[in-house]
């Protein structure tokens, strides 16, 4: 067994933080993704344009840069406001908040593309039929469109989830105590960089495997009505 | 917004762009060659060759690139044998470490693209090629490759764009690539939003131009696209 020099607990704390940030980014990103997908499919040119700018911008720029921008940008903004109000001490900003916002925005941009495809894949006739039998727009959306969109979007969302989970390591650069940074502490203390980074790598690998398992479960649940089709094919 | 700072930081940022493009170009090239080997192993059909190739791809795709860079840059110094070896002058340099990590990382992703593209070539065609007496090399050259290139190129283009974005991690091991220059300028000028934002716009421009070039290449190697365009032009 590998000797962790008593840093096992620290790594566990870091892992828990990594999981929390990932789940927050996923929850916020999925909501954002649905919203932006609807913007991109809307009749309004302005909304379509804004949606396009958002997805193109966040998908074309490195996540590391987005994290740095939010962290240092927020520090600069908060401190300049404080200075104009007469407060001269330096104010630090939460790396947790900056990291969560940056990763949620990144998740949202990728998810928007997945959701747009999924919304378009729901047969138009079903929506017309739902409206024809008197369902309201909202009810049609919640009862007819969303459950099918969920099923169609799941594989894509699973991939994004795995990507974003790995990108949480980048928040260590602005000082959030997640798995990567806790590992750095252990490395600084023990002078065993290879051992500890490899251990951290295998923890990420373990998280990846768990996430893949959960995605597979969710997918088979979402596809339960389609089991017969698959057997025929 | 301080536009003066933005304009003044353009020359330094463009210097960073050179290093970014250099890293992307070399890593893509080395990664491509590695990926050919890995794909060969994965499609060999022999379990003792498939398993290590699968583990290689799974590890590199399942762990953060940041860890992979740190494993090479900081991790290797743990081994005194390596520090005394002839390789150490290279492994000490952040440029080589970033390059090694990027190449290994992209080779895993690209090998998945290659595997998908090659297995997508219809089996019947390969059987037909066998039946008319083509040798294995001939089958690869005349039947599999021309089609696999067309099938795999869009996904490969995505990998190149991902590589451009991933190269920003070079800044974490002190390299002055586009992100590295932007980070040091941001702390020098105390104008993080202007400088980092400008760097973001430069990344967008790089990716936009690269996407266009890659689409052009896709068009060149896909006769189907050309004939469709011809038909539309005639109509």
Interface residues (C-beta under 8 A of the other chain):
Chain A: X56 X57 X60 X61 X62 X63 X64 X65 X66 X68 X69 X72 X73 X75 X76 X77 X162 X166 X167 X168 X169 X170 X172 X173 X180 X187 X191 X192 X193 X194 X195 X197 X198 X200 X201 X202 X204 X205 X208 X209
Chain B: X58 X59 X62 X63 X64 X65 X66 X67 X68 X70 X71 X74 X75 X76 X77 X78 X79 X161 X165 X166 X167 X168 X169 X171 X172 X179 X182 X183 X186 X190 X191 X192 X193 X196 X197 X199 X200 X203 X204 X207 X208
